[in-house]
Amino acid sequence: SGVSLNDVVMATVAGGLREYFIAHRELPSRPLSAAVPVSLRVAGDESANNQVSMVTMTLATDVADPLARLKAIAAGSSNTKAKMGRVKTAIPTDFPMLAAPRLMSGLASLFGRSRLANVIPPVANLVISNVPGIQQQLYLAGAKVISYYPVSIPAHGMALNVTVQSYNGRLDYGLIGCRRAVPDIMDLADALLAEHRKLLHRGRTPGIE
């Protein structure tokens, strides 16, 4: 379809969310948006710092057709990446890699305690992160590692975090959600799998782009 793996991941989540909300009769008329980490590191750069930023991208959940939704997400993603390329040099990247988890955890905790999320509109509806992993078979004490499900970092003000870890030809989705806002998270997981199969089928059907 001329799109990236990231676009397919977002389209899978978008379609799953659309079906989830339709089943609960709560599908918003406006498209949902996702906060997505974007790497700023150029190829060959091995400096020990974090070169990543966060952008918001549309999930086109107002589009019913799966492939049309995928195309809309890909177009929005390309536009956002082009904008990031123009402002990359203005984004600080000199904070140390080892301090990043403690820093982010502290900032998230401070934001939650401040209750600012109760009065400031969220920048996005959820977080979606795609983490490239090892593309070879791993073993632990002689046992074959079958899957590699990630555990995400939830953020106050966004009730759902979807992190995808690739491993040995697989894509393992880790869903972390607020049990009050997303009480049926296993239904959402089933919807994601169904949407992935739907995209795969539509993409392979002759006569359908």
SULVENFEN-V294476 format. One record per pair of residues at least 24 apart in sequence whose C-alpha atoms are under 10 Angstrom apart, sorted by the first residue. I is the first residue (numbers start at 1). J is the second residue. If there is no record, write none. Layout:
I,J ; I,J
This chain:
1,67 ; 1,70 ; 1,71 ; 1,74 ; 1,203 ; 1,209 ; 2,71 ; 2,74 ; 2,209 ; 3,70 ; 3,71 ; 3,73 ; 3,74 ; 3,75 ; 3,77 ; 3,78 ; 4,74 ; 4,77 ; 4,78 ; 5,74 ; 5,130 ; 6,36 ; 6,73 ; 6,74 ; 6,77 ; 6,128 ; 6,129 ; 6,130 ; 6,131 ; 6,164 ; 7,59 ; 7,70 ; 7,71 ; 7,72 ; 7,73 ; 7,74 ; 7,75 ; 7,76 ; 7,77 ; 7,78 ; 8,67 ; 8,70 ; 8,71 ; 8,73 ; 8,74 ; 8,196 ; 8,199 ; 8,200 ; 9,70 ; 9,128 ; 9,129 ; 9,130 ; 9,162 ; 9,163 ; 9,164 ; 9,171 ; 9,173 ; 9,192 ; 9,196 ; 10,34 ; 10,36 ; 10,57 ; 10,58 ; 10,59 ; 10,60 ; 10,69 ; 10,70 ; 10,73 ; 10,74 ; 10,77 ; 10,128 ; 10,129 ; 10,130 ; 10,162 ; 11,58 ; 11,59 ; 11,60 ; 11,61 ; 11,66 ; 11,67 ; 11,68 ; 11,69 ; 11,70 ; 11,71 ; 11,72 ; 11,73 ; 11,74 ; 11,192 ; 11,195 ; 11,196 ; 11,199 ; 12,59 ; 12,66 ; 12,69 ; 12,70 ; 12,191 ; 12,192 ; 12,193 ; 12,194 ; 12,195 ; 12,196 ; 12,197 ; 12,198 ; 12,199 ; 13,59 ; 13,61 ; 13,128 ; 13,162 ; 13,173 ; 13,188 ; 13,189 ; 13,191 ; 13,192 ; 13,193 ; 13,195 ; 13,196 ; 14,58 ; 14,59 ; 14,60 ; 14,61 ; 14,62 ; 14,63 ; 14,66 ; 14,69 ; 14,70 ; 14,73 ; 14,191 ; 14,192 ; 14,195 ; 15,59 ; 15,60 ; 15,61 ; 15,62 ; 15,63 ; 15,64 ; 15,65 ; 15,66 ; 15,69 ; 15,70 ; 15,191 ; 15,192 ; 15,193 ; 15,194 ; 15,195 ; 15,196 ; 15,198 ; 15,199 ; 16,61 ; 16,187 ; 16,188 ; 16,189 ; 16,190 ; 16,191 ; 16,192 ; 16,193 ; 16,194 ; 16,195 ; 16,196 ; 17,59 ; 17,61 ; 17,187 ; 17,188 ; 17,189 ; 17,191 ; 17,192 ; 17,195 ; 18,59 ; 18,60 ; 18,61 ; 18,62 ; 18,63 ; 18,64 ; 18,188 ; 18,191 ; 18,192 ; 18,195 ; 19,61 ; 19,64 ; 19,187 ; 19,188 ; 19,191 ; 19,192 ; 19,194 ; 19,195 ; 20,182 ; 20,184 ; 20,185 ; 20,187 ; 20,188 ; 20,189 ; 20,190 ; 20,191 ; 20,192 ; 21,61 ; 21,188 ; 23,187 ; 27,61 ; 27,62 ; 28,61 ; 28,62 ; 29,61 ; 29,62 ; 29,63 ; 30,60 ; 30,61 ; 30,62 ; 30,63 ; 31,58 ; 31,59 ; 31,60 ; 31,61 ; 31,62 ; 31,63 ; 31,125 ; 32,57 ; 32,58 ; 32,59 ; 32,60 ; 32,61 ; 32,62 ; 32,124 ; 32,125 ; 32,126 ; 33,57 ; 33,58 ; 33,59 ; 33,60 ; 33,61 ; 33,123 ; 33,124 ; 33,125 ; 33,126 ; 33,127 ; 33,128 ; 34,58 ; 34,59 ; 34,123 ; 34,124 ; 34,125 ; 34,126 ; 34,127 ; 34,128 ; 34,129 ; 34,158 ; 34,160 ; 34,161 ; 34,162 ; 35,122 ; 35,123 ; 35,124 ; 35,125 ; 35,126 ; 35,127 ; 35,128 ; 35,129 ; 35,158 ; 35,161 ; 36,124 ; 36,126 ; 36,127 ; 36,128 ; 36,129 ; 36,130 ; 36,163 ; 37,127 ; 37,128 ; 37,129 ; 37,130 ; 37,131 ; 38,81 ; 38,84 ; 38,129 ; 38,130 ; 40,84 ; 40,85 ; 40,88 ; 40,89 ; 40,91 ; 40,93 ; 41,88 ; 41,93 ; 47,94 ; 47,96 ; 47,97 ; 48,94 ; 48,95 ; 48,96 ; 48,97 ; 48,98 ; 49,93 ; 49,94 ; 49,95 ; 49,96 ; 49,97 ; 49,98 ; 49,99 ; 49,100 ; 50,92 ; 50,93 ; 50,94 ; 50,95 ; 50,96 ; 50,97 ; 50,98 ; 50,99 ; 50,100 ; 51,88 ; 51,91 ; 51,92 ; 51,93 ; 51,94 ; 51,95 ; 51,96 ; 51,97 ; 52,88 ; 52,91 ; 52,92 ; 52,93 ; 53,84 ; 53,88 ; 53,91 ; 53,92 ; 53,93 ; 54,84 ; 54,127 ; 54,129 ; 55,80 ; 55,81 ; 55,84 ; 55,123 ; 55,124 ; 56,80 ; 56,123 ; 56,124 ; 56,125 ; 56,126 ; 56,127 ; 56,128 ; 57,81 ; 57,124 ; 57,128 ; 58,124 ; 58,125 ; 59,125 ; 65,199 ; 66,195 ; 66,196 ; 66,198 ; 66,199 ; 66,202 ; 66,203 ; 67,198 ; 67,199 ; 67,200 ; 67,202 ; 67,203 ; 67,208 ; 67,209 ; 68,209 ; 70,199 ; 101,153 ; 104,153 ; 105,153 ; 105,154 ; 105,155 ; 107,155 ; 108,153 ; 108,154 ; 108,155 ; 108,156 ; 109,155 ; 109,156 ; 110,156 ; 111,155 ; 111,156 ; 111,157 ; 112,155 ; 112,156 ; 112,157 ; 113,156 ; 115,156 ; 115,157 ; 116,156 ; 116,157 ; 117,155 ; 117,156 ; 117,157 ; 117,158 ; 118,156 ; 118,157 ; 119,157 ; 120,157 ; 121,157 ; 122,156 ; 122,157 ; 122,158 ; 123,157 ; 123,158 ; 124,157 ; 124,158 ; 125,157 ; 125,158 ; 125,159 ; 125,160 ; 125,161 ; 126,154 ; 126,155 ; 126,157 ; 126,158 ; 126,159 ; 126,160 ; 126,161 ; 126,162 ; 126,177 ; 127,152 ; 127,153 ; 127,154 ; 127,155 ; 127,158 ; 127,159 ; 127,160 ; 127,161 ; 127,162 ; 127,163 ; 127,176 ; 128,152 ; 128,160 ; 128,161 ; 128,162 ; 128,163 ; 128,164 ; 128,175 ; 129,161 ; 129,162 ; 129,163 ; 129,164 ; 129,165 ; 129,173 ; 129,174 ; 130,162 ; 130,163 ; 130,164 ; 130,165 ; 130,166 ; 130,171 ; 130,172 ; 130,173 ; 131,163 ; 131,164 ; 131,165 ; 131,166 ; 131,167 ; 131,171 ; 132,164 ; 132,165 ; 132,166 ; 132,167 ; 132,171 ; 133,164 ; 133,165 ; 133,166 ; 133,167 ; 133,168 ; 133,169 ; 133,170 ; 133,171 ; 134,165 ; 134,166 ; 134,167 ; 134,168 ; 134,169 ; 135,166 ; 135,167 ; 135,168 ; 135,169 ; 135,170 ; 136,167 ; 136,168 ; 136,169 ; 137,167 ; 137,168 ; 137,169 ; 138,167 ; 138,168 ; 146,170 ; 147,171 ; 147,172 ; 148,172 ; 148,173 ; 148,174 ; 149,173 ; 149,174 ; 149,175 ; 150,174 ; 150,175 ; 150,176 ; 151,175 ; 151,176 ; 152,176 ; 152,177 ; 153,177 ; 154,178 ; 160,185
